[in-house]
Amino acid sequence: MKDFIITTDTTADLPESYVAEHGLGILSLPCTLEGVTYTWEHPLPVREFYDSMRGGSLPTTSQANPQEVFAMFERLIAEQDADILHISFSSGLSGSCNSCRIAAEELAEKYPDNRVVIVDSLCASMGEGLFVHKAVTMKEAGKSLDEIVSWLEENKLHIVHNFTVNDLFHLYRGGRLSKAAAFVGTMIQIKPVLHVDNEGHLIPQRKVRGRKKSLIALVDAMEQQVGSWRDKNDIIFISHGDCEEDARFVADLVKERMGYETFLINYVGPTIGAHTGPGVVTLFYMGDYR
């Protein structure tokens, strides 16, 4: 049986150390800031990215095109003669997943002895990262590519995403809020709590007043949604937009209320952060429903 490589996108927001330790392939979804385009191979330090946004810079992002995906997958096949399992950024948020599928079809014709399997995660940020982590854990436990794909397809809608933002402007710019709602909400300190739904879209869940209440609301939602997965979560993922203290506050509250001990906390990278802005805090875990 041919060996296989797990690949994912920069949108998974996994630490570089994790990517290196587990030998993951990373597909870059570029972010352009002040006329310069940054990728996984040519990164912008994440604190500089958020400092630029606080200073008024407005980054833009773009999806991966089929030619770029084809080139990455072909390089991996040439280097390792392995099959590829690519866990993609949500098709509800980007066309990159479709680009991956197009590239996989073209590769099947050129390299019929190498499989390229695309799984639409319907996830974002470290929700996608947690989904990848589950695949990595199974691979390192000796599970086959087909066994992993079966589990992923059966359980993707149990990856729960809950997050809050500190600045409504970025949601307005991304089309998630009206200009009036963003203005009024900012004036009265409204902080929305959002999630990623079963179609992989960002959807507002509720509104609370004040930053601390919005962080507590993330854990309130977790208590409701975790359900039968309460004793099955071995790690909780949290990502943040250059506000680690707030992320730690959420982790401590999860530990206090839920008893979980193991966390992976990392920055929201530029590709996602361009749309959520500084101050976003996200909480990811396995639960009964999204």
N, C-alpha and C positions, 0 to 999 in steps of 0.2 A: 504494500500500500504506500502510495506517494505521501511524503510529508506535506504539511500545509503551513502557510504563513497567515497570521491574523493582521489585517490592516484596518485602519479607520481614518477619520478626518481630524484636522486641527480643531474642529468644533467640539471634540470630545473633552478638551481642556485637561488632558492628563499631564502630569508632571513629566519633564524630560527624563528624569531618573527612572520613572516607571516604564516609559517607552523603551529606554535602553535596556533595562533589566529583563524585560520580557520579549525583546526582539520584535517589536511591533513596526509595521510599515505605516507611515503617516502621509496622507494626501492633504496638500495645502489648499485651503480656501483663502485666497489672498485678501489682505486688508490694505487699503491705500490711505495714507495720511500725509497731508501737506505735499502731495505730488510724488511721494515715494511709496512703492508697493512692497509690502512685507509678506514673507512666507515662513513656513517651518524652517526652511534652510537659511533664510535671511530674516531673522526675527527682530522685532522691536522690543526692547525691554518693557515688560508690562507696566511697570510703574511710570515710565516715560509716556507710555500710551495714555494712561489715565490722567496724568498731569496735563498732557496736551488737550484732552477733552475738557478738563476743568478750565483750561485757558481759552476755550471757545472753539477748538478745532473740531471739525465734523468729518470723521473717517467714513469711508465707503467700503463695501465688501463686494465680492463677486463669487459666483459659483465656479466650480471646476468644470472645464469643458471636456468632451469625450477624448480629444487628442491628448490632453494632459494626463487624464486617467490611464489611457492606453499606454502611454510612455512609461508611467510609473509601474504599472502591472507587468509590462513586458520586461522592464529592467529586473524586477524581482524574479520573474520566471527564468530569465537568462542567467542570473547570478546563482539561483538556488535550485532550479528545476523542481519547483514545488507548486502545489495547488495554492489557491488564495481564497481566504474567507474575508470579504470586506464588509465591515459593519458601518453603514452609512448614516450620515446626518439626516434628520427627518425630511422625508419628501414633502411634508406639509409646510416646511420652512425654506426649502431650497430645491433648485433643479439639479443639484449635484448627484443625487441618487440616480436620477434618470441618465445622467452622463455616465455614471459607473455601469449601468446596465447596458448601455450602447457599447461601451468599451469592452465589456465582458463578452458580448455577442461577436464582436470583431476578433477578439483574441481566441475564441473557440474555433474560428475558422483557420486562424494562422497556427495555433498551437493545440491541436485536437487532443493531445495527450495530457494537457494541463487544465484542470478545472478552475474556473473563477466564479465563486458564488457570492452574490450580493444580497445582503440582508438590510432591508430598510428598518432602521432602529425605531423610527417615530419618536426619537429622543433628541435632546439638545444638551449642550454643555456637559457637565459631569454626570448627567443622566445617561447620555450616550457613553460617557466614560465608565459608569457603573455597569452598563450593558456589556461593554467590551471586557471589563474585569471578570464578569461571569464567564464569558467565553474563554478568556485566558486561563482562569482557574480550572475549567473543565479540560482544556487542552493539556495543561500540565499534569492533570490527573489521569491522562491517557485516553480521554474520550476521542472518538473519531470526528471528522469534519461533519458527517451526516448527523451524528448524535447531537453535536453542538448546535447545528442549524435547526434541528427539530425543537430543541429546548428553547432556543431564542425566539422562534416563531410562536411557540406556545405561550411564552411568558413576557413578551415585550410590553404588553399593556399592563403588566404589574410593576413596571418601573415608574415610580411616582415622582413627579417634579412639582415642587412648590417654591415660589420665589417672590421676592418683593424688590421694588426699586426705590431709590431715594430721590430721583429727579424725573418727573413726569414728561419733561420735554422730549426725552429720547423715545418714549413710547409714542408720543404724538408724531415725531418725525418718521417713525416706522409705520405709521398708520394704525396704531393700536388705540389711540385716544384722539378725540377731537381737540382742536386748539382751545376751544372754550373750556372743555373739561380739564385739560392740562393746566390752564391758567387758574381756574377756580380751585382746583385740587391743590395746586401749589400754595395758593394764598391761605387756605385753611388747613394745611399740613395733612392732606389726605394721602395715604400710602396704599396703593393697591396690592393685593395678593393675587398672583396669577398662577396658572398651571399649564402644562402641555396636555392636550386632550387625546382621545383615542385616534384622532386623525393626524396627530403630530403638530397641531396648531397651538399658538399661544392664546390663552383664553383668560380674561379676568374672572376671578372667583368671588372676591369680596373687597370691601374698602374699609380701612381702619384709619383712625386719626393718630398720628404720631409714629415716630420711627420704632421705639421700643415695642409698642403694641403690634406693629407689623411683623417684627421678628418673633414675638411670642405666638402670633397667629400661624406662623409656619409650623410650629411644634403642635399647636392645637389641631391643625389639619392632620398632622402625622398620627396623632392619637386616634383620630377617627378612621383614617384610611388604612392603617397598617394591618388590622384585622388578623387573619390566620397566619400572616407572615411574621408576626411579632417575634416568635422564637427562631425564625429562619434567617433573619438579617444578621450576617456576621460582620458587616462593615457598613458604615453610613458615609456617603459622599456629600461634601459641602463645597460650593465654590462662591467666590466673592469678587466684587469689582473694587479692589484695593481698599478693603475695609475689614482686615483680618480680625480686628477686635470684635466686630459684630458677628463674624462667622464663628469665632470662639464662644461668644455668648450663646449662640444657637446650639453649638455642640454641647456646651455645659448643661443647657436646659434639656436637651434630648437625653443626655446621660442621667440627669436627675429624675426625669419623668419616666423614661423608658428603660433605663438600665443598660443601654448600649455603651460599650467601652472603646470600640475601635472606629476610628474616623480617618478619612483621607480628605484633607482640606487643601484647596489650590485656588489660584486666580481664575476668574473668567477671562479667557483669552480675547485678543482683539477682534476676532471674527464675530463672536457673540457680543462682546462688550461694546462694539460699535453701535449696537441697537438697544442695549440696556443701560449703558452709561456707568459712571462711577457710583459706588454705593449699592449695587445689586447684591443680594444674598440669596443663594439657592440651596435647597435641601432635597436630597435624593435618597430613595430607599425602595425596597420591595413592599408592595401593599396589595390589598384586595382589589382596589380600583384606583384609577387616576383622579 
